[in-house]
């Protein structure tokens, strides 16, 4: 069952490589990684602001 899922994933990846090319896929991967990093950083900053506001209310 797991091998079938891997085969499907590999097929999708190969189709994406043919459509976009390897350079464009690398750019998409880098942009996605930067977006995830910024999202996590924003969540951490938001949690810090929430904790500060709780301390100020006490």
CHARMM-style PDB file with segment names, atoms N, HN, CA, C and O in Angstrom:
ATOM      1  N   UNK     1       0.835  -1.194   0.000  1.00  0.00      PROA
ATOM      2  CA  UNK     1       0.000   0.000   0.000  1.00  0.00      PROA
ATOM      3  C   UNK     1       0.871   1.246   0.000  1.00  0.00      PROA
ATOM      4  O   UNK     1       0.587   2.186  -0.742  1.00  0.00      PROA
ATOM      5  N   UNK     2       1.932   1.280   0.819  1.00  0.00      PROA
ATOM      6  HN  UNK     2       2.162   0.516   1.421  1.00  0.00      PROA
ATOM      7  CA  UNK     2       2.807   2.431   0.884  1.00  0.00      PROA
ATOM      8  C   UNK     2       3.577   2.646  -0.407  1.00  0.00      PROA
ATOM      9  O   UNK     2       3.837   3.784  -0.798  1.00  0.00      PROA
ATOM     10  N   UNK     3       3.944   1.555  -1.070  1.00  0.00      PROA
ATOM     11  HN  UNK     3       3.733   0.630  -0.753  1.00  0.00      PROA
ATOM     12  CA  UNK     3       4.693   1.671  -2.323  1.00  0.00      PROA
ATOM     13  C   UNK     3       3.828   2.289  -3.412  1.00  0.00      PROA
ATOM     14  O   UNK     3       4.325   3.027  -4.262  1.00  0.00      PROA
ATOM     15  N   UNK     4       2.546   1.991  -3.385  1.00  0.00      PROA
ATOM     16  HN  UNK     4       2.142   1.391  -2.694  1.00  0.00      PROA
ATOM     17  CA  UNK     4       1.631   2.556  -4.379  1.00  0.00      PROA
ATOM     18  C   UNK     4       1.557   4.074  -4.220  1.00  0.00      PROA
ATOM     19  O   UNK     4       1.545   4.799  -5.215  1.00  0.00      PROA
ATOM     20  N   UNK     5       1.509   4.558  -2.991  1.00  0.00      PROA
ATOM     21  HN  UNK     5       1.519   3.969  -2.183  1.00  0.00      PROA
ATOM     22  CA  UNK     5       1.486   5.994  -2.744  1.00  0.00      PROA
ATOM     23  C   UNK     5       2.782   6.650  -3.201  1.00  0.00      PROA
ATOM     24  O   UNK     5       2.756   7.759  -3.735  1.00  0.00      PROA
ATOM     25  N   UNK     6       3.913   5.981  -3.000  1.00  0.00      PROA
ATOM     26  HN  UNK     6       3.934   5.080  -2.567  1.00  0.00      PROA
ATOM     27  CA  UNK     6       5.196   6.497  -3.436  1.00  0.00      PROA
ATOM     28  C   UNK     6       5.246   6.595  -4.961  1.00  0.00      PROA
ATOM     29  O   UNK     6       5.751   7.571  -5.516  1.00  0.00      PROA
ATOM     30  N   UNK     7       4.716   5.575  -5.625  1.00  0.00      PROA
ATOM     31  HN  UNK     7       4.305   4.782  -5.175  1.00  0.00      PROA
ATOM     32  CA  UNK     7       4.677   5.581  -7.087  1.00  0.00      PROA
ATOM     33  C   UNK     7       3.836   6.723  -7.619  1.00  0.00      PROA
ATOM     34  O   UNK     7       4.206   7.356  -8.608  1.00  0.00      PROA
ATOM     35  N   UNK     8       2.725   6.993  -6.986  1.00  0.00      PROA
ATOM     36  HN  UNK     8       2.425   6.479  -6.183  1.00  0.00      PROA
ATOM     37  CA  UNK     8       1.862   8.101  -7.389  1.00  0.00      PROA
ATOM     38  C   UNK     8       2.566   9.430  -7.172  1.00  0.00      PROA
ATOM     39  O   UNK     8       2.498  10.317  -8.023  1.00  0.00      PROA
ATOM     40  N   UNK     9       3.234   9.571  -6.050  1.00  0.00      PROA
ATOM     41  HN  UNK     9       3.289   8.851  -5.359  1.00  0.00      PROA
ATOM     42  CA  UNK     9       3.973  10.791  -5.757  1.00  0.00      PROA
ATOM     43  C   UNK     9       5.099  11.004  -6.776  1.00  0.00      PROA
ATOM     44  O   UNK     9       5.322  12.123  -7.238  1.00  0.00      PROA
ATOM     45  N   UNK    10       5.789   9.947  -7.115  1.00  0.00      PROA
ATOM     46  HN  UNK    10       5.608   9.037  -6.740  1.00  0.00      PROA
ATOM     47  CA  UNK    10       6.864  10.022  -8.097  1.00  0.00      PROA
ATOM     48  C   UNK    10       6.322  10.415  -9.465  1.00  0.00      PROA
ATOM     49  O   UNK    10       6.938  11.218 -10.165  1.00  0.00      PROA
ATOM     50  N   UNK    11       5.192   9.869  -9.848  1.00  0.00      PROA
ATOM     51  HN  UNK    11       4.691   9.217  -9.279  1.00  0.00      PROA
ATOM     52  CA  UNK    11       4.567  10.202 -11.131  1.00  0.00      PROA
ATOM     53  C   UNK    11       4.172  11.674 -11.183  1.00  0.00      PROA
ATOM     54  O   UNK    11       4.408  12.344 -12.188  1.00  0.00      PROA
ATOM     55  N   UNK    12       3.582  12.174 -10.120  1.00  0.00      PROA
ATOM     56  HN  UNK    12       3.391  11.630  -9.303  1.00  0.00      PROA
ATOM     57  CA  UNK    12       3.192  13.589 -10.055  1.00  0.00      PROA
ATOM     58  C   UNK    12       4.425  14.481 -10.142  1.00  0.00      PROA
ATOM     59  O   UNK    12       4.415  15.490 -10.847  1.00  0.00      PROA
ATOM     60  N   UNK    13       5.487  14.112  -9.428  1.00  0.00      PROA
ATOM     61  HN  UNK    13       5.496  13.292  -8.856  1.00  0.00      PROA
ATOM     62  CA  UNK    13       6.722  14.900  -9.460  1.00  0.00      PROA
ATOM     63  C   UNK    13       7.320  14.934 -10.866  1.00  0.00      PROA
ATOM     64  O   UNK    13       7.787  15.981 -11.314  1.00  0.00      PROA
ATOM     65  N   UNK    14       7.308  13.811 -11.557  1.00  0.00      PROA
ATOM     66  HN  UNK    14       6.929  12.960 -11.193  1.00  0.00      PROA
ATOM     67  CA  UNK    14       7.861  13.758 -12.918  1.00  0.00      PROA
ATOM     68  C   UNK    14       7.034  14.613 -13.878  1.00  0.00      PROA
ATOM     69  O   UNK    14       7.592  15.281 -14.750  1.00  0.00      PROA
ATOM     70  N   UNK    15       5.727  14.597 -13.726  1.00  0.00      PROA
ATOM     71  HN  UNK    15       5.274  14.055 -13.018  1.00  0.00      PROA
ATOM     72  CA  UNK    15       4.866  15.435 -14.567  1.00  0.00      PROA
ATOM     73  C   UNK    15       5.143  16.907 -14.303  1.00  0.00      PROA
ATOM     74  O   UNK    15       5.221  17.703 -15.239  1.00  0.00      PROA
ATOM     75  N   UNK    16       5.294  17.274 -13.033  1.00  0.00      PROA
ATOM     76  HN  UNK    16       5.231  16.628 -12.273  1.00  0.00      PROA
ATOM     77  CA  UNK    16       5.618  18.655 -12.700  1.00  0.00      PROA
ATOM     78  C   UNK    16       6.963  19.071 -13.287  1.00  0.00      PROA
ATOM     79  O   UNK    16       7.112  20.203 -13.745  1.00  0.00      PROA
ATOM     80  N   UNK    17       7.941  18.169 -13.277  1.00  0.00      PROA
ATOM     81  HN  UNK    17       7.820  17.249 -12.905  1.00  0.00      PROA
ATOM     82  CA  UNK    17       9.246  18.477 -13.860  1.00  0.00      PROA
ATOM     83  C   UNK    17       9.135  18.729 -15.357  1.00  0.00      PROA
ATOM     84  O   UNK    17       9.801  19.613 -15.895  1.00  0.00      PROA
ATOM     85  N   UNK    18       8.294  17.951 -16.026  1.00  0.00      PROA
ATOM     86  HN  UNK    18       7.753  17.232 -15.589  1.00  0.00      PROA
ATOM     87  CA  UNK    18       8.132  18.139 -17.468  1.00  0.00      PROA
ATOM     88  C   UNK    18       7.410  19.449 -17.782  1.00  0.00      PROA
ATOM     89  O   UNK    18       7.714  20.107 -18.777  1.00  0.00      PROA
ATOM     90  N   UNK    19       6.464  19.821 -16.940  1.00  0.00      PROA
ATOM     91  HN  UNK    19       6.217  19.287 -16.132  1.00  0.00      PROA
ATOM     92  CA  UNK    19       5.677  21.032 -17.200  1.00  0.00      PROA
ATOM     93  C   UNK    19       6.476  22.286 -16.864  1.00  0.00      PROA
ATOM     94  O   UNK    19       6.549  23.207 -17.676  1.00  0.00      PROA
ATOM     95  N   UNK    20       7.073  22.330 -15.683  1.00  0.00      PROA
ATOM     96  HN  UNK    20       7.014  21.581 -15.023  1.00  0.00      PROA
ATOM     97  CA  UNK    20       7.728  23.538 -15.211  1.00  0.00      PROA
ATOM     98  C   UNK    20       9.229  23.568 -15.470  1.00  0.00      PROA
ATOM     99  O   UNK    20       9.789  24.650 -15.648  1.00  0.00      PROA
ATOM    100  N   UNK    21       9.887  22.436 -15.498  1.00  0.00      PROA
ATOM    101  HN  UNK    21       9.432  21.557 -15.354  1.00  0.00      PROA
ATOM    102  CA  UNK    21      11.336  22.395 -15.620  1.00  0.00      PROA
ATOM    103  C   UNK    21      11.982  22.419 -14.246  1.00  0.00      PROA
ATOM    104  O   UNK    21      11.366  22.833 -13.264  1.00  0.00      PROA
ATOM    105  N   UNK    22      13.216  21.975 -14.186  1.00  0.00      PROA
ATOM    106  HN  UNK    22      13.716  21.638 -14.984  1.00  0.00      PROA
ATOM    107  CA  UNK    22      13.873  21.836 -12.888  1.00  0.00      PROA
ATOM    108  C   UNK    22      14.187  23.181 -12.248  1.00  0.00      PROA
ATOM    109  O   UNK    22      14.071  23.318 -11.030  1.00  0.00      PROA
ATOM    110  N   UNK    23      14.581  24.179 -13.038  1.00  0.00      PROA
ATOM    111  HN  UNK    23      14.675  24.068 -14.028  1.00  0.00      PROA
ATOM    112  CA  UNK    23      14.918  25.493 -12.473  1.00  0.00      PROA
ATOM    113  C   UNK    23      13.688  26.144 -11.854  1.00  0.00      PROA
ATOM    114  O   UNK    23      13.767  26.698 -10.757  1.00  0.00      PROA
ATOM    115  N   UNK    24      12.569  26.082 -12.534  1.00  0.00      PROA
ATOM    116  HN  UNK    24      12.505  25.632 -13.425  1.00  0.00      PROA
ATOM    117  CA  UNK    24      11.343  26.699 -12.011  1.00  0.00      PROA
ATOM    118  C   UNK    24      10.869  25.975 -10.751  1.00  0.00      PROA
ATOM    119  O   UNK    24      10.395  26.618  -9.814  1.00  0.00      PROA
ATOM    120  N   UNK    25      10.991  24.645 -10.716  1.00  0.00      PROA
ATOM    121  HN  UNK    25      11.376  24.123 -11.477  1.00  0.00      PROA
ATOM    122  CA  UNK    25      10.614  23.896  -9.512  1.00  0.00      PROA
ATOM    123  C   UNK    25      11.512  24.275  -8.335  1.00  0.00      PROA
ATOM    124  O   UNK    25      11.044  24.360  -7.200  1.00  0.00      PROA
ATOM    125  N   UNK    26      12.796  24.503  -8.599  1.00  0.00      PROA
ATOM    126  HN  UNK    26      13.177  24.434  -9.521  1.00  0.00      PROA
ATOM    127  CA  UNK    26      13.720  24.931  -7.540  1.00  0.00      PROA
ATOM    128  C   UNK    26      13.299  26.297  -7.011  1.00  0.00      PROA
ATOM    129  O   UNK    26      13.323  26.530  -5.803  1.00  0.00      PROA
ATOM    130  N   UNK    27      12.916  27.196  -7.905  1.00  0.00      PROA
ATOM    131  HN  UNK    27      12.897  27.007  -8.886  1.00  0.00      PROA
ATOM    132  CA  UNK    27      12.462  28.525  -7.484  1.00  0.00      PROA
ATOM    133  C   UNK    27      11.180  28.438  -6.659  1.00  0.00      PROA
ATOM    134  O   UNK    27      11.030  29.133  -5.654  1.00  0.00      PROA
ATOM    135  N   UNK    28      10.262  27.581  -7.091  1.00  0.00      PROA
ATOM    136  HN  UNK    28      10.383  27.016  -7.907  1.00  0.00      PROA
ATOM    137  CA  UNK    28       9.008  27.401  -6.353  1.00  0.00      PROA
ATOM    138  C   UNK    28       9.301  26.848  -4.957  1.00  0.00      PROA
ATOM    139  O   UNK    28       8.707  27.297  -3.977  1.00  0.00      PROA
ATOM    140  N   UNK    29      10.213  25.875  -4.862  1.00  0.00      PROA
ATOM    141  HN  UNK    29      10.696  25.510  -5.659  1.00  0.00      PROA
ATOM    142  CA  UNK    29      10.578  25.300  -3.573  1.00  0.00      PROA
ATOM    143  C   UNK    29      11.199  26.326  -2.647  1.00  0.00      PROA
ATOM    144  O   UNK    29      10.884  26.370  -1.458  1.00  0.00      PROA
ATOM    145  N   UNK    30      12.087  27.157  -3.193  1.00  0.00      PROA
ATOM    146  HN  UNK    30      12.343  27.121  -4.159  1.00  0.00      PROA
ATOM    147  CA  UNK    30      12.709  28.201  -2.373  1.00  0.00      PROA
ATOM    148  C   UNK    30      11.680  29.216  -1.894  1.00  0.00      PROA
ATOM    149  O   UNK    30      11.694  29.614  -0.730  1.00  0.00      PROA
ATOM    150  N   UNK    31      10.797  29.633  -2.778  1.00  0.00      PROA
ATOM    151  HN  UNK    31      10.785  29.309  -3.724  1.00  0.00      PROA
ATOM    152  CA  UNK    31       9.755  30.593  -2.392  1.00  0.00      PROA
ATOM    153  C   UNK    31       8.833  30.006  -1.328  1.00  0.00      PROA
ATOM    154  O   UNK    31       8.428  30.702  -0.397  1.00  0.00      PROA
ATOM    155  N   UNK    32       8.505  28.728  -1.469  1.00  0.00      PROA
ATOM    156  HN  UNK    32       8.833  28.163  -2.225  1.00  0.00      PROA
ATOM    157  CA  UNK    32       7.645  28.068  -0.486  1.00  0.00      PROA
ATOM    158  C   UNK    32       8.339  27.984   0.879  1.00  0.00      PROA
ATOM    159  O   UNK    32       7.710  28.202   1.915  1.00  0.00      PROA
ATOM    160  N   UNK    33       9.634  27.667   0.873  1.00  0.00      PROA
ATOM    161  HN  UNK    33      10.145  27.489   0.031  1.00  0.00      PROA
ATOM    162  CA  UNK    33      10.386  27.583   2.134  1.00  0.00      PROA
ATOM    163  C   UNK    33      10.447  28.946   2.824  1.00  0.00      PROA
ATOM    164  O   UNK    33      10.306  29.026   4.045  1.00  0.00      PROA
ATOM    165  N   UNK    34      10.655  30.006   2.063  1.00  0.00      PROA
ATOM    166  HN  UNK    34      10.770  29.941   1.071  1.00  0.00      PROA
ATOM    167  CA  UNK    34      10.697  31.360   2.637  1.00  0.00      PROA
ATOM    168  C   UNK    34       9.336  31.733   3.213  1.00  0.00      PROA
ATOM    169  O   UNK    34       9.252  32.338   4.282  1.00  0.00      PROA
ATOM    170  N   UNK    35       8.270  31.371   2.500  1.00  0.00      PROA
ATOM    171  HN  UNK    35       8.338  30.880   1.631  1.00  0.00      PROA
ATOM    172  CA  UNK    35       6.922  31.684   2.982  1.00  0.00      PROA
ATOM    173  C   UNK    35       6.621  30.952   4.283  1.00  0.00      PROA
ATOM    174  O   UNK    35       6.050  31.538   5.202  1.00  0.00      PROA
ATOM    175  N   UNK    36       6.995  29.689   4.371  1.00  0.00      PROA
ATOM    176  HN  UNK    36       7.460  29.213   3.624  1.00  0.00      PROA
ATOM    177  CA  UNK    36       6.757  28.915   5.596  1.00  0.00      PROA
ATOM    178  C   UNK    36       7.567  29.494   6.750  1.00  0.00      PROA
ATOM    179  O   UNK    36       7.063  29.609   7.867  1.00  0.00      PROA
ATOM    180  N   UNK    37       8.833  29.863   6.483  1.00  0.00      PROA
ATOM    181  HN  UNK    37       9.243  29.770   5.575  1.00  0.00      PROA
ATOM    182  CA  UNK    37       9.687  30.441   7.515  1.00  0.00      PROA
ATOM    183  C   UNK    37       9.094  31.750   8.036  1.00  0.00      PROA
ATOM    184  O   UNK    37       9.071  31.981   9.245  1.00  0.00      PROA
ATOM    185  N   UNK    38       8.617  32.601   7.137  1.00  0.00      PROA
ATOM    186  HN  UNK    38       8.636  32.413   6.155  1.00  0.00      PROA
ATOM    187  CA  UNK    38       8.013  33.871   7.555  1.00  0.00      PROA
ATOM    188  C   UNK    38       6.716  33.650   8.325  1.00  0.00      PROA
ATOM    189  O   UNK    38       6.419  34.379   9.272  1.00  0.00      PROA
ATOM    190  N   UNK    39       5.948  32.651   7.923  1.00  0.00      PROA
ATOM    191  HN  UNK    39       6.189  32.058   7.154  1.00  0.00      PROA
ATOM    192  CA  UNK    39       4.703  32.337   8.623  1.00  0.00      PROA
ATOM    193  C   UNK    39       4.988  31.895  10.055  1.00  0.00      PROA
ATOM    194  O   UNK    39       4.332  32.349  10.993  1.00  0.00      PROA
ATOM    195  N   UNK    40       5.963  31.013  10.220  1.00  0.00      PROA
ATOM    196  HN  UNK    40       6.496  30.644   9.459  1.00  0.00      PROA
ATOM    197  CA  UNK    40       6.329  30.550  11.572  1.00  0.00      PROA
ATOM    198  C   UNK    40       6.855  31.698  12.421  1.00  0.00      PROA
ATOM    199  O   UNK    40       6.536  31.799  13.606  1.00  0.00      PROA
ATOM    200  N   UNK    41       7.662  32.562  11.814  1.00  0.00      PROA
ATOM    201  HN  UNK    41       7.921  32.480  10.852  1.00  0.00      PROA
ATOM    202  CA  UNK    41       8.203  33.708  12.534  1.00  0.00      PROA
ATOM    203  C   UNK    41       7.071  34.635  12.980  1.00  0.00      PROA
ATOM    204  O   UNK    41       7.097  35.154  14.096  1.00  0.00      PROA
ATOM    205  N   UNK    42       6.085  34.840  12.118  1.00  0.00      PROA
ATOM    206  HN  UNK    42       6.063  34.418  11.212  1.00  0.00      PROA
ATOM    207  CA  UNK    42       4.938  35.667  12.462  1.00  0.00      PROA
ATOM    208  C   UNK    42       4.122  35.064  13.594  1.00  0.00      PROA
ATOM    209  O   UNK    42       3.636  35.785  14.465  1.00  0.00      PROA
ATOM    210  N   UNK    43       3.969  33.736  13.584  1.00  0.00      PROA
ATOM    211  HN  UNK    43       4.364  33.150  12.876  1.00  0.00      PROA
ATOM    212  CA  UNK    43       3.241  33.080  14.670  1.00  0.00      PROA
ATOM    213  C   UNK    43       3.972  33.252  15.996  1.00  0.00      PROA
ATOM    214  O   UNK    43       3.345  33.503  17.025  1.00  0.00      PROA
ATOM    215  N   UNK    44       5.298  33.118  15.973  1.00  0.00      PROA
ATOM    216  HN  UNK    44       5.807  32.915  15.137  1.00  0.00      PROA
ATOM    217  CA  UNK    44       6.071  33.277  17.209  1.00  0.00      PROA
ATOM    218  C   UNK    44       5.977  34.705  17.728  1.00  0.00      PROA
ATOM    219  O   UNK    44       5.849  34.917  18.934  1.00  0.00      PROA
ATOM    220  N   UNK    45       6.038  35.682  16.835  1.00  0.00      PROA
ATOM    221  HN  UNK    45       6.141  35.509  15.855  1.00  0.00      PROA
ATOM    222  CA  UNK    45       5.923  37.077  17.251  1.00  0.00      PROA
ATOM    223  C   UNK    45       4.534  37.355  17.808  1.00  0.00      PROA
ATOM    224  O   UNK    45       4.389  38.097  18.780  1.00  0.00      PROA
ATOM    225  N   UNK    46       3.519  36.765  17.200  1.00  0.00      PROA
ATOM    226  HN  UNK    46       3.636  36.162  16.410  1.00  0.00      PROA
ATOM    227  CA  UNK    46       2.148  36.965  17.669  1.00  0.00      PROA
ATOM    228  C   UNK    46       1.955  36.344  19.049  1.00  0.00      PROA
ATOM    229  O   UNK    46       1.278  36.924  19.897  1.00  0.00      PROA
ATOM    230  N   UNK    47       2.539  35.177  19.282  1.00  0.00      PROA
ATOM    231  HN  UNK    47       3.089  34.706  18.593  1.00  0.00      PROA
ATOM    232  CA  UNK    47       2.440  34.542  20.596  1.00  0.00      PROA
ATOM    233  C   UNK    47       3.149  35.381  21.644  1.00  0.00      PROA
ATOM    234  O   UNK    47       2.680  35.486  22.778  1.00  0.00      PROA
ATOM    235  N   UNK    48       4.271  35.977  21.277  1.00  0.00      PROA
ATOM    236  HN  UNK    48       4.652  35.892  20.356  1.00  0.00      PROA
ATOM    237  CA  UNK    48       4.992  36.849  22.205  1.00  0.00      PROA
ATOM    238  C   UNK    48       4.173  38.070  22.554  1.00  0.00      PROA
ATOM    239  O   UNK    48       4.155  38.493  23.710  1.00  0.00      PROA
ATOM    240  N   UNK    49       3.490  38.651  21.568  1.00  0.00      PROA
ATOM    241  HN  UNK    49       3.505  38.308  20.629  1.00  0.00      PROA
ATOM    242  CA  UNK    49       2.640  39.815  21.831  1.00  0.00      PROA
ATOM    243  C   UNK    49       1.460  39.445  22.717  1.00  0.00      PROA
ATOM    244  O   UNK    49       1.050  40.236  23.567  1.00  0.00      PROA
ATOM    245  N   UNK    50       0.913  38.253  22.526  1.00  0.00      PROA
ATOM    246  HN  UNK    50       1.247  37.611  21.836  1.00  0.00      PROA
ATOM    247  CA  UNK    50      -0.214  37.807  23.340  1.00  0.00      PROA
ATOM    248  C   UNK    50       0.217  37.622  24.788  1.00  0.00      PROA
ATOM    249  O   UNK    50      -0.512  38.007  25.703  1.00  0.00      PROA
ATOM    250  N   UNK    51       1.395  37.037  25.010  1.00  0.00      PROA
ATOM    251  HN  UNK    51       1.987  36.724  24.267  1.00  0.00      PROA
ATOM    252  CA  UNK    51       1.890  36.836  26.373  1.00  0.00      PROA
ATOM    253  C   UNK    51       2.173  38.175  27.051  1.00  0.00      PROA
ATOM    254  O   UNK    51       1.913  38.325  28.245  1.00  0.00      PROA
ATOM    255  N   UNK    52       2.701  39.149  26.307  1.00  0.00      PROA
ATOM    256  HN  UNK    52       2.912  39.027  25.337  1.00  0.00      PROA
ATOM    257  CA  UNK    52       2.978  40.472  26.874  1.00  0.00      PROA
ATOM    258  C   UNK    52       1.678  41.165  27.274  1.00  0.00      PROA
ATOM    259  O   UNK    52       1.612  41.821  28.314  1.00  0.00      PROA
ATOM    260  N   UNK    53       0.655  41.019  26.452  1.00  0.00      PROA
ATOM    261  HN  UNK    53       0.708  40.486  25.607  1.00  0.00      PROA
ATOM    262  CA  UNK    53      -0.607  41.682  26.775  1.00  0.00      PROA
ATOM    263  C   UNK    53      -1.265  41.039  28.006  1.00  0.00      PROA
ATOM    264  O   UNK    53      -1.932  41.727  28.778  1.00  0.00      PROA
ATOM    265  N   UNK    54      -1.081  39.732  28.190  1.00  0.00      PROA
ATOM    266  HN  UNK    54      -0.538  39.173  27.563  1.00  0.00      PROA
ATOM    267  CA  UNK    54      -1.609  39.073  29.372  1.00  0.00      PROA
ATOM    268  C   UNK    54      -0.893  39.553  30.631  1.00  0.00      PROA
ATOM    269  O   UNK    54      -1.513  39.743  31.677  1.00  0.00      PROA
ATOM    270  N   UNK    55       0.436  39.747  30.516  1.00  0.00      PROA
ATOM    271  HN  UNK    55       0.940  39.592  29.666  1.00  0.00      PROA
ATOM    272  CA  UNK    55       1.215  40.212  31.671  1.00  0.00      PROA
ATOM    273  C   UNK    55       0.827  41.649  32.036  1.00  0.00      PROA
ATOM    274  O   UNK    55       0.800  41.999  33.216  1.00  0.00      PROA
ATOM    275  N   UNK    56       0.532  42.468  31.052  1.00  0.00      PROA
ATOM    276  HN  UNK    56       0.554  42.184  30.094  1.00  0.00      PROA
ATOM    277  CA  UNK    56       0.172  43.865  31.309  1.00  0.00      PROA
ATOM    278  C   UNK    56      -1.191  43.983  31.977  1.00  0.00      PROA
ATOM    279  O   UNK    56      -1.433  44.921  32.736  1.00  0.00      PROA
ATOM    280  N   UNK    57      -2.082  43.033  31.696  1.00  0.00      PROA
ATOM    281  HN  UNK    57      -1.885  42.272  31.079  1.00  0.00      PROA
ATOM    282  CA  UNK    57      -3.415  43.067  32.293  1.00  0.00      PROA
ATOM    283  C   UNK    57      -3.386  42.659  33.765  1.00  0.00      PROA
ATOM    284  O   UNK    57      -4.247  43.077  34.538  1.00  0.00      PROA
ATOM    285  N   UNK    58      -2.403  41.846  34.157  1.00  0.00      PROA
ATOM    286  HN  UNK    58      -1.703  41.507  33.529  1.00  0.00      PROA
ATOM    287  CA  UNK    58      -2.332  41.356  35.534  1.00  0.00      PROA
ATOM    288  C   UNK    58      -1.890  42.408  36.509  1.00  0.00      PROA
ATOM    289  OT1 UNK    58      -1.786  42.137  37.705  1.00  0.00      PROA
TER     290      UNK     58
END
